[in-house]
Amino acid sequence: MWGLIAILILVAAALFYYRGRPAPLEMRQELYPCVVYYRRVHYLPRMMIAHIVTVDLSCKNINVLVTPPEKNDKTNPLRAQTTSQFARKFEVQVAINGDGFTPWWSRSVLDYYPHVGDPIAPNGFAASRTKEYGEIKGPTLFINSSKDATFGTAYRKVYNAISGQSWLVKDKQPVPDLNDTLTAPRTAVGLDGPGTRLIMIVVDGRQPLYSEGVTIQEMAELMIYYGGDNAINLDGGGSSTLVIQDPQTGQYKVMNSPIDNYIPGRERPVGNHLGIFTQIKK
């Protein structure tokens, strides 16, 4: 009798703990033509759940958008918004968080910055359909109006661009001396060799018994596994978020388990984002 009660309590506790989080089950699904979503689960050396989206940029139905800057504000050209808000506002079908930003602090659920709508600046350079903002400091992904994608140097005129914290992969190899001890939630973006396949990865972290996160070294290895010949590390921690518009219902869904202020499922208002359109706009 008491054993049955104990089992029921454990089951109830597990259901409560995992409530609202994506199930830790591996999957592969073609969400839209030329867009594939993967969920990957590792149990060793620790629990880790990764969310991967690959996008064929050569497809005619695919287009790209980086968060546009505010008009007439060169000092703080962005207004903080969650990745879900960005996706809904611009009606993209896939979105991830982008570059780091400033000012930022997170001392408690009552003392943090930015809130939604607060002015902020990206850490690096960005562009949204020719509208440039920020300064080049770290590695940058450029995607021109013909969807030619490159790292480091723009091919033809700058159109869309987003920067990262550091390099992860160069020429199919992890860059030297990547951290292999500190685990955290992380976001990264990569390209295959020809630059026609975009790989976006978000890994959940800081959630014991669900997903503890990955090291930067592991993130590089994961990117290579999914075809990223070159890749950069975007903003991570509580910023890491993947949002997708359900192709059946049209509803926007957070595909991972963000953890702003150590609250599972809570999205952080961030600076810029990388969005994917999967339909030709009329």
N, C-alpha and C positions, 0 to 999 in steps of 0.2 A: 504493500500500500504506500508506504513512505517513499519507496524507490520510484514508484510511478509518479508520485507528486513531484519528486526531485527532477525526474526527466521532463515533466511538463513545464516546470519552472525554467529549466535550462532552455527548452525549446522556445518558450515565450520570451526569455531574455535574448536569445539569438535573433528571433524575428524582430524584436524591438531595436536591437543594435543595427541590423542590416536594413531596417525600414527606410525606404527612400533612396537607397544606394543601388547602383547596378549590380545584378547578380554576378558573383565571381565565377562566371562560366565563359569559356572560350567560344568565340563565334566569328563568322565571316558573313558579310551581307553587302551586296551591291545595292546601295541606297538609291543611286541615280545612275544613268548612263555615264560611264567613265569615273565614277566615284565609288570606292569600296571602303567599308568600315570593318575593322578587325578589333576584337577584344582578346587580349592575351593575358593569361593568368600564370604566375610563377608561385611556387610554394617554397622553393629553396633558392638561395640561402635564407630567404625570408618571404613573407607574403607580399605580392606585388601585382597590381592590376594596371595594364597599359591599354590605352585606346589609340588606335592608329587609323588615319584616313589617308588613302592614296588617291591622287587626282591626276588624270591624264590631261595635261594642259593643251595637247594637240587637238582635242575634241572641240567641235564647233559650238557645242552647247555650254562650254565652260568659260567662265570669266572670273576675274579677280577684283577684290576691292580692299584697300587699306583704309582705316578710319580717317575721314577728312578732318582737316584742322578747322578751328574756329576762325572766323573772319576778323581781321584787324587786331589780333593778339599774338604777337610774335614771341613774347616772353613765356606765356603759358598757352600754347596753341590748342590744347585739348581740354575737354570737359569730361571728368570721370564718368564712366558708365560700365555696367557689367557686360560680359560677353553676350548674355541673353538679350540685353537691351540693344546692343549694337546689331545683333542678328535680326531682331524684329524691326528695328528702325529702318534698316537698309534692305530688308527682305532677302538676305543671303541665305543659302541653304546649309552652309557649313561655316563655322566660325571658331577660331581659337584666340586666346589672349596673345598680345604681342610683346613689345619691348618693355623694359622697366621704365619707371617714371619717378618724378620728384615734384613737390615734396611728398613724402610718405612716412607714416609711422603707424604702429599697431600695438598700443600699450594695453588696451582692454576693449571690451565690446562697447564701452562708453567713450573711450578716448582713442580715436583713430582718424587717419586722414589718408586719402580723400573720401568724402561722402559722394554720392551720386550728384553730378553737376558741378563739383568743385574744380577750379582751374588747376591744371598740372602741365608739366612738360615732359616729353619723352627723354630717355637717357641718350638716345642716339638719333640718327637721321631717319626720316620717313617721307613718303610721298603718296598722295592719293589722287590718281588721275591728273598728274602734272602739278598738283598743289604741294609744294615741298615745305617741310618744317623740320626743326631740329638740326643737329650737327653730326657729321660723320665722326664717330669715336670707336665703334666696334665693327664687327663684320655685318654686312648688309646684304639682304636679298633684294634684287631688282627684277621686276617683271614688267616688260614694256607693253605697249598697246597691242602688239601682235602676239603677246603671251610668250615671248622669248624670255626665259628665266636664267639669271646668272647670279653668282655670289661675287662680291668684291668690287666689280666694275660694271656699270650699266652698259647694256648693249643698245645703241642708238639713244634716243631721247628718254630721260627719266620719266616714268609714268606712274607705276606703283612701286613702293619700296618700304621695307621694314627691317629694323636692325635688331641684333641680338646681343647677349651678354658676352659671348665668347664662341670661338670655333669648337665644334665637336669632332667633325670628320673632314678630312681633306684627302682627295684622291683615293677613296675607299679604305682609308686607314684612320683610326682614332688619332687625334693630335697628341703629341707627347705630353706626359706628366698630368693627365687628367686626374681629378680627385677620385679615389676609389674607396673612400671610407664613409663620407657623409651622405646619408640618404635623405631624400626630400621629394615632395611633389615637383614635377618638372614638365616643361613644354619645350618642344624643339621643332624645327622645320628643316627639311632637306630636299635635295634634288638628285635624280639619277644622273648618270654621265652625260647624256645628250641634253639634259635640262628640260625634258618634256614631262617628266613624272614628278609631281610634288608629293612629299611625304610629311604629314603632320602627326606628331605624337604627343599625347598628354598622359602622364603617369600619376596616379593618385598616391598620396603619401600621408604620413603623420596620423595614421588610423590603424592602431594595433589590431591584430586578428582579422584585418580586412586588406589593407595595403600600406606598407610602411615606407614605400618610395624606392627610388633608385639613386645610385651614385652617378656622377657625371660620366665616369668611365662606362658604366652599364648603359647609360642613355646613348652613348656613342655606338656601342655594340648593337643595341636594339635598332638604331637607325640604319646601320649597315645591313642588318638582317632583312629589313624591309626595303632595301634597294637604294638607300641614301649614300651616294658616292661622295657628296659634300653636304655638310649640315652645320647649323648653328644652334646654340642654346638660347632660347627666349626667356622671358621672365618666368620664374617658377614660384614655389611655395604656395601661399594662399591665392595667388593669381591664376594658377593653372586651371584652365577650363576649356571644355569642348562642348559646343552647342550645335545641334543638327535639327533641321526642320523635317519632321516626319513626312515621308513622301506620300503616305496614305491619308493622314488626317490633316496635314498642314500645320500641326501644332509644333511649337519649338520645345525641344527637350535637351536638358543638360545631360550629356552622355556619361560624364564621369562623376566623381564625388568631390567637389571642391571643398576646401577647408579653411576659409578665411577666419581669423581669430580663433582657430582651433575648434570651429563649429562645423561638423560634417554637413555638407550640402549647402553651405552658405557661400554665395558668390561674392567676390571682391570687386568693387568698382575699380577699373584699371584705366590705362591710358589709351593705347591703340590696339587694334585687332587685325587679324588677317581673315578675310571672308571670301567664300567661294560661291558664285552664282552657277547654277546647273541648268538654267533655262535661258534661251535667247530672249532678251527683252524686246517687246514690240514697240 
